[in-house]
Amino acid sequence: MAKIIEITPAQFKQLSENENVLLCDIREPDEHNRERIHEALNVPLSSFQHGDLQKVANGRTLVFHCQSGNRTKMNANKFANVEAETVYLLTGGISEWKKAGFSTIQDEKAPLPIMRQVQMIAGSLIVLGIILAYTVNPAFMLLSGFVGAGLFFAGASGFCGMANLLMFLPYNKKQCQSNCTIK
């Protein structure tokens, strides 16, 4: 079992100067496409496989990161099972990376992450249901109730029907342009 050590972006820079490091972005591809650290390989948590990562790691020191550091910390036990003596977690993720003055690659034309799209659409539908119930017919309150129930179901089950539908939209089919995802 690997030893887990948290490091700051500045410590990562030092580590990468002294060792052969593989920076692994555990966010989903849509998040990675929108903004990423230049050196990072996308290793989505949703499809994380130790064996695939070992092939790519090829003896390099592994450092994992996400957007804020929370997902990385919450899944540290998964990374501890990687065949390595030590695994590093980048404290604060990309947010802390930028605060430290380090640059990222941004693609403003990349679609927003699917879950942000779900939140925006669900919120809009709930507000629309309330407005229509107040101005047109109280039965429109069912729209807000239906969306709220869908959100609860998504949180409880891990399955979000709206996210699955949004993935079919043409602008969400954009792929990572630089072979940056482990497959």
Residue, then its C-alpha position, 0 to 999 in steps of 0.5 A: m500500500a502506497k504512502i499518501i503525502e499531500i504537497t503544495p503546487a510549489q512542492f510539486k514544482q520542486l518534486s518534478e525538477n528532481e523526479n520523473v513525475l506523472l501528474c494525474d487529473i482525476r476530474e471528468p474529461d469535460e472538466h479537463n478539456r475546459e481547463r487543465i494543468h499543462e503536464a496533467l494526464n486525464v485519469p477520470l475517477s469514474s473509470f479509474q483502473h489501477g492496471d491502466l495507470q500502472k502501464v502509463a506511469n512506467g515507474r514515474t512518481l504519481v501526483f493526483h489532483c482535481q479542481s479543489g482538492n476535495r475529490t482527491k482527498m476523498n478518494a485517497n484510499k483508491f490511490a493508496n492501492v496503486e503499486a508505488e511506494t509513495v503517492y502524492l496529492l496536490t493540495g487545493g487542486i487547480s484552484e490552489w495551483k492558480k493561486a500560487g501563480f502557475s498557469t493552466i491551459q483554458d479552452e473557453k469554447a469547451p462546453l461547461p461540465i455536464m453537472r454544471q449544465v444540469q444544475m443550471i437547467a434544473g434550477s431554471l426549470i424549478v423557477l419556471g415551474i414556480i412562475l408558471a404556477y403563480t401566473v398561469n395555473p397552480a398545476f405547473m408546481l408539478l414541474s418544480g416537484f418533478v425536477g426536485a424529485g429527479l435531483f434527489f433520485a440522482g443524488a441517492s442513486g448516482f444516476c442522473g438522467m438529465a446528464n445522460l441526455l445532455m451528453f448527446l447534445p452536439y456541443n458536449k461531444k467535443q473530445c480531448q484534442s491532445n490525447c490527454t485521457i488515459k483509455 
